[in-house]
Amino acid sequence: MTNKAIGKYGENLAKDFLIKQGFEIVETNYRYSKMAEIDIIASKKNILHFIEVKTRTQNLFGKPLEAITQKKLSSIYNCAKFYLSKCNKKYRSIQIDAIGIILDKNKSPQFDFIENISLF
């Protein structure tokens, strides 16, 4: 399985995970430019969540969430600002979240969900 296929598979697992947690999926793979994309935009209790998903098949090179850099968070933030400028619905608040997924040999996922991560 290619890295791109693993990433897509992880995003689908993350959507299912979020739905089970009571989230409503609003958008997936929302692009602001070639360099800025948000994997999942979801809402829950009138809060809009911009969610980055990282999927790995092993921990040899670090945990999936360790791959989210300050540059990536800044890109998500800028993409979120653009999305909000085009969005007609008003939300009580917004936040950036991250889901790390590790797949075992049978492709069974282990989730690490961190809500409201900071830019700093």
Residue frames as a rotation matrix with the C-alpha (Angstrom) as fourth column:
MET 1
0.584 0.812 0.000 0.00
0.812 -0.584 0.000 0.00
0.000 0.000 -1.000 0.00
THR 2
-0.199 -0.659 0.725 1.43
0.607 -0.664 -0.437 3.41
0.769 0.353 0.532 -0.98
ASN 3
-0.850 -0.161 -0.501 1.77
0.504 -0.526 -0.685 6.29
-0.153 -0.835 0.528 1.48
LYS 4
-0.805 0.594 -0.013 -1.02
-0.551 -0.739 0.387 8.12
0.220 0.318 0.922 -0.34
ALA 5
-0.111 0.774 -0.623 -3.32
-0.114 0.612 0.782 5.09
0.987 0.158 0.020 -0.03
ILE 6
-0.410 -0.100 -0.907 -2.46
0.827 0.379 -0.416 4.72
0.385 -0.920 -0.072 3.66
GLY 7
-0.985 0.017 -0.174 -3.25
0.056 -0.911 -0.408 8.40
-0.165 -0.411 0.896 4.19
LYS 8
-0.515 0.844 -0.151 -6.61
-0.633 -0.255 0.731 8.12
0.578 0.472 0.666 2.40
TYR 9
-0.089 0.423 -0.902 -7.46
0.362 0.857 0.366 4.97
0.928 -0.294 -0.229 4.36
GLY 10
-0.689 -0.268 -0.673 -6.57
0.720 -0.155 -0.676 6.79
0.077 -0.951 0.300 7.59
GLU 11
-0.920 0.391 0.044 -8.77
-0.390 -0.921 0.018 9.76
0.047 -0.001 0.999 6.71
ASN 12
-0.158 0.897 -0.412 -11.73
-0.395 0.325 0.859 7.41
0.905 0.299 0.303 6.13
LEU 13
-0.191 0.019 -0.981 -11.06
0.744 0.655 -0.132 5.71
0.640 -0.756 -0.139 9.47
ALA 14
-0.934 -0.216 -0.286 -10.87
0.351 -0.710 -0.610 9.12
-0.071 -0.670 0.739 11.13
LYS 15
-0.623 0.777 0.094 -14.23
-0.594 -0.547 0.590 10.16
0.509 0.311 0.802 9.64
ASP 16
0.099 0.656 -0.748 -15.85
0.118 0.739 0.664 7.00
0.988 -0.154 -0.004 11.02
PHE 17
-0.479 -0.390 -0.787 -14.19
0.813 0.142 -0.565 7.59
0.332 -0.910 0.249 14.39
LEU 18
-0.996 0.071 0.046 -15.47
-0.082 -0.955 -0.284 11.18
0.024 -0.287 0.958 14.53
ILE 19
-0.293 0.948 -0.124 -19.02
-0.504 -0.043 0.863 10.20
0.813 0.315 0.490 13.55
LYS 20
0.078 0.276 -0.958 -19.04
0.553 0.787 0.272 7.64
0.829 -0.551 -0.091 16.38
GLN 21
-0.678 -0.402 -0.615 -17.94
0.735 -0.369 -0.569 10.45
0.002 -0.838 0.546 18.72
GLY 22
0.182 0.893 -0.411 -20.95
0.795 -0.379 -0.474 12.56
-0.579 -0.241 -0.779 17.71
PHE 23
-0.530 -0.429 -0.731 -19.31
-0.086 -0.831 0.549 14.80
-0.843 0.354 0.404 15.11
GLU 24
0.725 0.638 0.260 -20.96
0.287 0.064 -0.956 15.83
-0.626 0.767 -0.137 11.86
ILE 25
-0.365 -0.864 0.347 -18.59
0.705 -0.013 0.709 15.83
-0.608 0.503 0.614 8.89
VAL 26
0.457 0.488 -0.743 -18.87
-0.008 -0.833 -0.553 19.17
-0.889 0.259 -0.377 7.06
GLU 27
0.758 -0.326 -0.565 -16.06
-0.640 -0.208 -0.740 18.91
0.124 0.922 -0.366 4.47
THR 28
0.614 -0.687 0.388 -13.16
0.340 0.674 0.656 16.65
-0.712 -0.271 0.648 3.61
ASN 29
-0.178 -0.846 0.503 -9.90
0.909 0.055 0.414 17.54
-0.378 0.531 0.759 1.89
TYR 30
0.861 0.502 -0.083 -10.73
0.460 -0.837 -0.296 21.25
-0.218 0.217 -0.952 1.80
ARG 31
-0.117 -0.941 0.319 -8.11
0.991 -0.090 0.099 23.12
-0.064 0.328 0.943 -0.23
TYR 32
0.631 0.156 -0.760 -7.18
0.217 -0.976 -0.019 26.77
-0.745 -0.153 -0.650 0.02
SER 33
0.458 -0.562 -0.689 -4.20
-0.882 -0.382 -0.275 26.46
-0.108 0.734 -0.671 -2.32
LYS 34
0.463 -0.376 -0.802 -1.74
-0.257 0.809 -0.528 23.84
0.848 0.451 0.278 -3.51
MET 35
-0.551 -0.831 -0.078 0.05
-0.081 0.146 -0.986 24.19
0.830 -0.537 -0.148 -0.19
ALA 36
-0.818 0.285 0.500 -2.89
-0.563 -0.217 -0.797 24.36
-0.118 -0.934 0.338 2.24
GLU 37
-0.236 0.761 -0.605 -5.39
-0.263 0.549 0.793 21.61
0.935 0.347 0.070 2.87
ILE 38
-0.417 0.223 0.881 -7.53
-0.887 0.111 -0.448 20.56
-0.198 -0.968 0.152 5.82
ASP 39
-0.980 -0.043 -0.195 -8.18
-0.093 0.963 0.254 16.84
0.176 0.267 -0.947 5.97
ILE 40
-0.296 0.916 -0.271 -11.53
0.835 0.386 0.392 17.01
0.464 -0.110 -0.879 7.79
ILE 41
-0.837 0.248 0.487 -13.81
-0.413 -0.871 -0.266 19.84
0.358 -0.424 0.832 8.83
ALA 42
-0.374 0.704 -0.604 -16.41
0.624 0.673 0.397 18.69
0.686 -0.229 -0.691 11.34
SER 43
-0.387 0.297 0.873 -18.84
-0.583 -0.812 0.018 20.20
0.714 -0.502 0.487 13.81
LYS 44
-0.218 0.366 -0.905 -20.05
0.705 0.701 0.113 19.19
0.675 -0.613 -0.410 17.24
LYS 45
0.209 0.422 -0.882 -22.09
0.941 -0.333 0.064 21.24
-0.266 -0.843 -0.467 19.72
ASN 46
0.946 0.274 0.172 -21.82
0.321 -0.859 -0.399 24.33
0.038 0.432 -0.901 17.48
ILE 47
0.325 -0.920 -0.220 -18.01
-0.392 -0.343 0.854 24.19
-0.861 -0.191 -0.472 17.50
LEU 48
0.938 -0.076 -0.339 -16.24
-0.314 0.232 -0.921 23.92
0.149 0.970 0.194 14.15
HIS 49
0.466 -0.778 0.420 -13.23
-0.109 0.421 0.901 21.57
-0.878 -0.466 0.111 14.17
PHE 50
0.657 -0.431 -0.619 -10.42
-0.706 -0.063 -0.706 21.70
0.265 0.900 -0.345 11.60
ILE 51
0.691 -0.235 0.684 -8.79
-0.326 0.742 0.585 18.28
-0.645 -0.627 0.436 11.84
GLU 52
0.065 -0.779 -0.623 -5.41
-0.967 0.104 -0.232 17.08
0.245 0.618 -0.747 10.61
VAL 53
0.897 0.240 0.372 -5.05
-0.320 0.932 0.169 13.30
-0.307 -0.270 0.913 10.21
LYS 54
-0.066 -0.944 -0.325 -1.71
-0.981 0.121 -0.153 11.47
0.183 0.308 -0.933 10.25
THR 55
0.893 0.393 0.218 -1.58
-0.415 0.908 0.065 7.72
-0.172 -0.148 0.974 9.64
ARG 56
-0.173 -0.971 -0.167 1.39
-0.979 0.189 -0.082 5.38
0.111 0.149 -0.983 10.06
THR 57
0.626 0.324 -0.709 1.88
-0.330 0.934 0.135 1.64
0.707 0.150 0.692 9.83
GLN 58
0.331 -0.557 -0.762 4.61
0.828 0.559 -0.049 1.66
0.453 -0.615 0.646 12.49
ASN 59
0.988 0.037 -0.151 6.29
0.122 -0.784 0.609 3.86
-0.096 -0.620 -0.779 15.10
LEU 60
0.353 -0.933 0.068 9.88
0.930 0.358 0.086 3.43
-0.105 0.033 0.994 13.89
PHE 61
-0.516 -0.546 0.660 10.15
0.671 -0.737 -0.086 7.06
0.533 0.398 0.747 12.79
GLY 62
-0.985 0.169 0.046 8.02
-0.155 -0.719 -0.677 8.53
-0.081 -0.674 0.734 15.57
LYS 63
-0.389 0.919 0.060 4.36
0.594 0.300 -0.746 8.71
-0.704 -0.254 -0.663 16.41
PRO 64
-0.095 0.400 0.912 1.99
0.973 -0.159 0.170 10.06
0.213 0.903 -0.374 13.74
LEU 65
0.848 0.526 -0.063 1.19
0.526 -0.823 0.213 13.29
0.060 -0.214 -0.975 15.60
GLU 66
0.233 -0.852 -0.468 4.89
0.379 -0.364 0.851 14.12
-0.896 -0.375 0.238 15.89
ALA 67
-0.463 -0.378 0.802 4.80
0.866 -0.004 0.499 14.74
-0.186 0.926 0.329 12.12
ILE 68
0.597 0.695 0.401 2.59
0.737 -0.672 0.069 17.82
0.318 0.254 -0.913 12.56
THR 69
-0.458 -0.886 -0.073 5.00
0.877 -0.437 -0.201 20.72
0.146 -0.156 0.977 12.39
GLN 70
-0.277 0.263 -0.924 4.57
0.376 -0.855 -0.356 24.37
-0.884 -0.446 0.138 13.27
LYS 71
-0.881 -0.085 -0.465 4.56
-0.375 -0.476 0.796 25.10
-0.289 0.876 0.387 9.52
LYS 72
-0.755 0.644 -0.123 1.71
0.412 0.612 0.675 22.61
0.510 0.459 -0.728 8.99
LEU 73
-0.211 0.682 -0.700 -0.31
0.913 -0.119 -0.391 24.12
-0.350 -0.721 -0.598 11.86
SER 74
-0.514 -0.042 -0.857 0.19
-0.056 -0.995 0.083 27.57
-0.856 0.090 0.509 10.37
SER 75
-0.962 0.160 -0.223 -1.01
-0.213 0.078 0.974 26.28
0.173 0.984 -0.041 6.99
ILE 76
-0.486 0.823 -0.294 -4.12
0.812 0.550 0.196 24.74
0.323 -0.143 -0.935 8.60
TYR 77
-0.252 0.349 -0.902 -4.81
0.625 -0.653 -0.427 28.00
-0.739 -0.672 -0.054 10.45
ASN 78
-0.738 -0.074 -0.670 -4.59
-0.356 -0.801 0.481 30.06
-0.573 0.594 0.565 7.25
CYS 79
-0.872 0.458 -0.174 -6.80
0.087 0.494 0.865 27.58
0.482 0.739 -0.471 5.39
ALA 80
-0.356 0.749 -0.559 -9.32
0.933 0.249 -0.261 27.70
-0.056 -0.614 -0.787 8.26
LYS 81
-0.452 0.155 -0.878 -9.42
0.147 -0.958 -0.245 31.51
-0.880 -0.240 0.410 8.10
PHE 82
-0.896 0.113 -0.430 -10.14
-0.445 -0.266 0.855 31.32
-0.017 0.957 0.288 4.38
TYR 83
-0.689 0.671 -0.272 -12.86
0.538 0.726 0.427 28.70
0.485 0.148 -0.862 4.93
LEU 84
-0.302 0.581 -0.756 -14.51
0.823 -0.241 -0.514 30.85
-0.481 -0.777 -0.406 7.61
SER 85
-0.693 0.015 -0.720 -14.50
-0.214 -0.959 0.185 33.88
-0.688 0.283 0.668 5.30
LYS 86
-0.794 0.386 -0.470 -16.60
-0.459 0.128 0.879 31.86
0.400 0.914 0.076 2.82
CYS 87
-0.764 0.467 -0.446 -18.78
0.584 0.794 -0.168 30.06
0.275 -0.389 -0.879 5.39
ASN 88
-0.319 0.747 0.583 -22.34
-0.180 -0.652 0.736 31.31
0.930 0.130 0.343 5.86
LYS 89
0.612 0.562 -0.557 -22.98
0.370 0.418 0.829 29.48
0.699 -0.714 0.048 9.13
LYS 90
0.085 -0.537 0.840 -21.84
-0.715 -0.620 -0.324 30.98
0.694 -0.573 -0.436 12.42
TYR 91
0.258 -0.107 -0.960 -20.24
0.461 0.887 0.025 28.78
0.849 -0.449 0.279 15.06
ARG 92
0.988 0.127 -0.091 -19.80
0.132 -0.368 0.921 29.37
0.083 -0.921 -0.380 18.78
SER 93
0.383 -0.921 -0.066 -16.07
-0.632 -0.313 0.709 28.73
-0.674 -0.230 -0.702 18.40
ILE 94
0.811 -0.240 -0.534 -13.49
-0.355 0.524 -0.774 27.01
0.465 0.817 0.339 16.26
GLN 95
0.439 -0.755 0.488 -10.49
-0.597 0.161 0.786 24.84
-0.672 -0.636 -0.380 17.00
ILE 96
0.176 -0.504 -0.846 -7.75
-0.818 0.403 -0.410 22.84
0.547 0.764 -0.341 15.35
ASP 97
0.595 0.061 0.802 -7.58
-0.572 0.733 0.368 19.15
-0.565 -0.677 0.471 16.29
ALA 98
-0.228 -0.686 -0.691 -5.40
-0.937 0.349 -0.036 16.22
0.266 0.639 -0.722 15.26
ILE 99
0.793 0.396 0.463 -5.93
-0.486 0.869 0.089 12.51
-0.367 -0.295 0.882 14.93
GLY 100
-0.339 -0.900 -0.273 -2.96
-0.941 0.321 0.109 10.15
-0.010 0.294 -0.956 14.83
ILE 101
0.789 0.600 0.129 -3.63
-0.585 0.799 -0.138 6.62
-0.186 0.034 0.982 13.62
ILE 102
-0.494 -0.869 0.028 -1.31
-0.831 0.482 0.279 3.64
-0.256 0.114 -0.960 13.84
LEU 103
0.591 0.655 -0.471 -2.31
-0.776 0.621 -0.109 0.59
0.221 0.430 0.876 11.81
ASP 104
0.035 -0.566 0.823 -1.19
-0.563 0.670 0.484 -2.83
-0.826 -0.480 -0.296 13.01
LYS 105
-0.869 -0.489 0.077 -0.41
-0.233 0.542 0.807 -5.74
-0.437 0.683 -0.585 10.66
ASN 106
-0.512 0.769 0.384 -4.13
0.818 0.573 -0.057 -6.46
-0.264 0.285 -0.922 10.24
LYS 107
-0.686 0.156 0.711 -4.82
0.275 -0.849 0.451 -2.76
0.673 0.505 0.540 9.51
SER 108
0.373 0.741 -0.558 -6.63
0.853 -0.036 0.521 -2.45
0.366 -0.670 -0.645 12.86
PRO 109
0.040 -0.373 0.927 -6.37
0.140 -0.916 -0.375 1.21
0.989 0.145 0.015 13.94
GLN 110
-0.023 -0.073 -0.997 -5.21
0.994 -0.111 -0.015 2.72
-0.110 -0.991 0.075 17.20
PHE 111
0.400 0.311 0.862 -6.40
0.522 -0.850 0.064 6.32
0.753 0.425 -0.503 17.54
ASP 112
-0.414 -0.439 -0.797 -4.78
0.864 -0.466 -0.192 9.26
-0.287 -0.768 0.572 19.31
PHE 113
0.211 0.631 0.747 -7.17
0.741 -0.601 0.298 12.24
0.637 0.491 -0.594 19.25
ILE 114
-0.551 -0.410 -0.727 -5.98
0.767 -0.592 -0.247 15.61
-0.329 -0.694 0.641 20.50
GLU 115
0.424 0.793 0.438 -8.45
0.869 -0.492 0.049 18.46
0.254 0.360 -0.898 20.57
ASN 116
0.987 0.134 0.091 -7.75
0.116 -0.978 0.172 22.18
0.112 -0.159 -0.981 20.43
ILE 117
0.222 -0.973 -0.066 -4.04
0.951 0.201 0.235 22.09
-0.215 -0.114 0.970 19.65
SER 118
0.673 -0.009 -0.739 -2.20
0.152 -0.977 0.151 25.38
-0.723 -0.215 -0.656 19.68
LEU 119
0.879 -0.410 0.246 -0.12
0.165 -0.222 -0.961 27.22
0.448 0.885 -0.127 17.14
PHE 120
0.162 -0.843 0.513 2.46
-0.611 -0.494 -0.618 28.04
0.775 -0.213 -0.595 19.81
